């Protein structure tokens, strides 16, 4: 590239930065002006508005001023955000350029691409295009030559005559490359070789063609992305959010998008991506916490992490019954069993109870059953309960009138004076209303408790069980599974994780959720660790929402999860609603780390590593007494190599606690637990099942011998958290490593 081109590009960068300087300065002036007005308004209010709220006019005046202040504060916050956005853009105003000669036009247009649009203040001409603009898809999808992109008005054809990448820091042009169809190897490999940060960053400057197709696909309501470890699935999810917010900016906000994350640490880890792109963070939650809030469930539920810890620490002999129950309740057969059970309940089996006052039935269970399976049968189950509630309310309204009359007669008949006739009337009304409120509460509690009672009934009632499981494949010890389930649920203890999902499903199908119309799109990350019942529950909570579902069955960390579950979601959402997209490249780990992890998995060609070669994983043979020294040796070695983030990933939380206790204070290691909400760099000790979606410069696995063969996908997931270095310590003849060596 000659000196003239370099000078032209440097001058263009300076011009863009000059424009941004002016725009930022204007925004700063507006922010300062709004702050002065806000302070002046506060001073005026303090000095001139009466503080005695006893007077009605004063209260109205105070409310008006408070409203004005709130409006001014919101405007000030908006202006501050504009200033921050300009500061963010100026750090790297654009990262790419393409020259596009549209068919029928005289000349080619130079299109610079960045994280946000930049215009000339005078004529509003575009200096930098937002990467999400339709025309910018050419940059990610094509090499120079004939190209075409889609717009709302139809396809636009032309020729790309130049494609260029930049490395920019502020006003300095550090490097630029003319490149081909892929984002150039020079910049991509530079980015991949970086050390891990304390937060995930956006990939907008290095989006690859296959990733761009996934980000911009809006043709199906349910879009499923399957990709290996390090293929950028989480990054794609967040860039896709930014793209949705851009395309639908007039009627979709960040508050209309929900991300189901695997844990709280992950939520913190990805919290910078959308703000980097100028968007607000979307709603984030774990599936279990969200469902409990939607259905207002007070029952003590076992969380996923406690559940995993229990599975991984269970004794070989005592875990058989538990393992069989978990495997069955995660299976497709049980999914079909629950669907049949809901259909069965539409015909019979709803266990109503009398609604009584002082032992006298007000609304009999038999009457509720007659209505439920008679006149109301034409409705779905949640609608039946709404109509049944209206019926009970009408009955109780009449009961309230009769009770009021009875109470009033008794009060009037008393010999001693207790008040005027009007006061006695009010007392009787209040007493009758209280009784009816308690009856209404009792009825609603009965309805809210139905999912739990129905779930117990399914396992406890032999006739019901036989009716709904006829023809289904059930385990040989299903009778024992049924007994254990009933015993556990009736004990009043914490509800096991494997039972929380079917309970949530019953809430959504029987009682019915408050449909979340405000959520327009749902993203499910680490989708391989969800069951069909969970997806069915999501579909019912968000019946009109779009879904982006991202996962990799090779990273299914649960040893009893059916690995085929992820591939049959058309049965849940409808075949015509679902599109399936496969990623094949891995950008995280070095080629050597990926090859080692795949050998343990025993399924070759899982992914195509893109990163250049690095150091081969170290397999260290040690005994129980020398594991600590081996861990310390590799921590210091990796720190000397410049690794910022080093994870000691233990199979269980108990083992992580023990390892953390064994490390000397000078290591300054941090222990991650299920209750942590912040991701931190440095040396961390973390249980295996809390590492989903995270990445580290180096990973040390101190207990490779503890992983069982049916946990090979968990082990694969642990190994593929490493970017640059991986050490596996075997102090007992690790079975998985023997499998890999065969």
Secondary structure, DSSP 8 states (H G I E B T S, - for coil): --HHHHHHHHHHHHHHHHHHHHHHHHHHHHHHHHHHHHHHHHHHHHHHS---TTSHHHHHHHHHHHHHHHHHHHHHHHHHHHHHHHHHHHHSS--EEEEEEETT-SS-EEEEEESS-EE-TTT--EEEEETTSGGGHHHHH--SEEEEEEETTEEEEEEEEEEEEEEEETTEEEEEEE--SSS-HHHHHHHHTS---SS----GGG--HHHHHHHH--SSSEEEEE--TTS-HHHHHHHHHHHHHHHTTTT--GGGEEEE-S-HHHHHHTTTHHHHTT----EEE-HHHHHHHHHT--S-B--HHHHHHHHHHS-TTTTHHHHHHHHHHTSHHHHHHHHHHHHHHTTS------EEETTEEEE-HHHHHHHHTTGGGGS-HHHHHHHHHHHHHHHHHHHHHHHHHHHHHHHHT-SS----HHHHHHHHHHHHHHHHHHHHHHHHHHHHTHHHHHHHHHHH-HHHHHHHHTTS---TTHHHHHHHHHHHHHTTS-B-HHHHHHHHHHIIIII-----TT--EEEESSGGG--HHHHHHHHHHTTT-EEEEEE-GGG---TTS-TTGGGGTHHHH-GGGEEEEE--EE-SS-HHHHHHHHHHHT-S-S-EE-S------EEEE--TTTHHHHHHHHHHHHHHTT-SEEEEEESSHHHHHHHHHHS-GGG--EE--TT------EEEEEEGGG-TT--EEEEEETTGGG--GGGHHHHHHHHTTEEEEEEEEESS--HHHHHHH-
